[in-house]
């Protein structure tokens, strides 16, 4: 006779699409897409998909993130080397990301296009901050 406690533990390691979506804080559709693209291992038992919790954890670790984006084999936003995304620069300067896009578009903030991403070096951010943020503070103080 098999050990029912072990069987239950084994069954508890599998979750449904709905449970996987809740655990990952995404939609059920996102889980279906991950399975279809072979990014998340799952098996279909009769009419129900089952996902092993270890596979779900592995998917979570390898899930796409802007911080892991690469271009030509190199990390796009390597903060250790001073390269930042538009969102990161916006957070550093405490402004809206649209402001950063605008400043890069008009040429006030130097940036480089790598694939579909804009990459901004911290030296350019500091130069922009000195030129355009200090003058703003002086104008406010004079008013």
C-alpha positions in Angstrom: 0.0 0.0 0.0 1.5 3.4 -1.0 2.1 6.1 1.5 -0.8 8.6 1.2 1.2 11.4 2.8 3.9 11.1 0.1 1.2 11.1 -2.6 -0.4 14.2 -1.2 2.9 16.0 -1.0 3.6 15.1 -4.6 0.1 16.3 -5.7 0.6 19.6 -3.8 3.7 20.3 -5.9 1.4 20.8 -9.0 -0.8 23.8 -9.6 -3.4 24.8 -12.1 -3.1 27.6 -14.6 -5.3 29.8 -12.4 -3.1 29.1 -9.3 0.1 29.7 -11.3 -1.3 33.0 -12.5 -2.2 34.0 -9.0 1.2 33.0 -7.6 3.0 35.0 -10.4 0.6 37.9 -10.2 -0.2 37.7 -13.9 -3.2 36.8 -16.0 -4.1 33.3 -16.9 -3.5 34.3 -20.5 0.1 35.2 -19.7 0.6 31.7 -18.3 -1.0 30.1 -21.4 1.4 32.2 -23.6 4.4 31.1 -21.6 3.4 27.5 -22.0 2.8 27.9 -25.7 6.2 29.5 -26.2 7.9 26.7 -24.2 9.0 29.2 -21.5 7.1 27.4 -18.9 6.9 23.6 -18.6 3.4 22.2 -18.1 1.6 19.0 -18.8 -2.0 18.4 -19.6 -3.8 15.8 -17.6 -7.1 15.1 -19.4 -8.6 18.6 -19.7 -6.5 20.4 -17.0 -3.0 21.8 -17.3 -0.7 21.1 -14.4 2.4 23.1 -13.6 5.0 21.8 -11.2 6.0 24.4 -8.6 9.7 24.0 -9.3 9.0 24.7 -13.0 7.0 27.8 -12.0 9.9 29.0 -9.9 12.4 28.4 -12.7 10.1 30.4 -15.1 9.9 33.3 -12.5 13.7 33.4 -12.3 14.2 33.5 -16.1 11.3 35.7 -16.9 12.0 38.6 -19.2 13.2 41.7 -17.4 14.5 45.0 -18.8 17.5 44.6 -16.4 18.5 41.4 -18.3 18.0 42.8 -21.8 21.0 42.3 -24.1 22.0 43.7 -27.5 24.7 42.0 -29.6 25.5 39.8 -26.6 26.1 42.7 -24.2 23.9 43.8 -21.3 22.0 46.9 -22.4 21.5 48.6 -19.1 24.7 47.7 -17.3 24.5 50.1 -14.3 27.9 49.1 -13.1 29.3 50.5 -16.3 27.1 53.6 -16.1 24.4 52.6 -18.7 20.8 53.3 -17.8 17.3 53.0 -19.3 15.0 56.0 -19.8 12.9 54.8 -16.8 16.0 54.6 -14.6 17.2 58.1 -15.6 13.7 59.4 -15.0 13.8 57.9 -11.5 17.3 59.3 -10.9 16.1 62.8 -11.9 12.7 62.5 -10.3 10.9 63.4 -13.5 8.4 61.6 -15.8 9.9 59.2 -18.4 8.2 61.2 -21.2 10.3 64.2 -20.1 13.5 62.1 -20.7 12.2 60.9 -24.1 11.6 64.5 -25.0 15.0 65.7 -23.9 16.7 62.9 -25.9 14.6 63.6 -28.9 15.5 67.3 -29.0 19.2 66.6 -28.3 19.6 68.1 -24.8 20.2 64.7 -23.2 22.6 62.5 -25.2 21.5 58.9 -25.6 22.2 56.0 -28.0 19.8 53.6 -29.7 20.6 49.9 -29.3 17.9 47.8 -31.0 14.6 49.1 -29.8 16.0 50.6 -26.5 17.4 54.0 -25.6 20.6 53.8 -23.5 21.8 56.8 -21.6 25.2 56.9 -19.9 25.4 58.4 -16.4 28.0 61.0 -17.5 25.4 62.3 -19.9 22.8 62.3 -17.1 25.1 64.3 -14.8 26.0 66.8 -17.6 22.3 67.2 -18.3 21.5 67.7 -14.6 24.2 70.4 -14.3 23.2 72.3 -17.4 19.4 72.2 -17.1 18.5 71.5 -13.5 20.8 74.0 -11.7 19.6 76.9 -14.0 16.0 76.0 -13.2 16.7 76.2 -9.4 18.5 79.6 -9.9 15.5 81.0 -11.8 13.0 79.8 -9.1 15.2 81.4 -6.3 15.3 84.7 -8.3 11.5 84.9 -8.5 
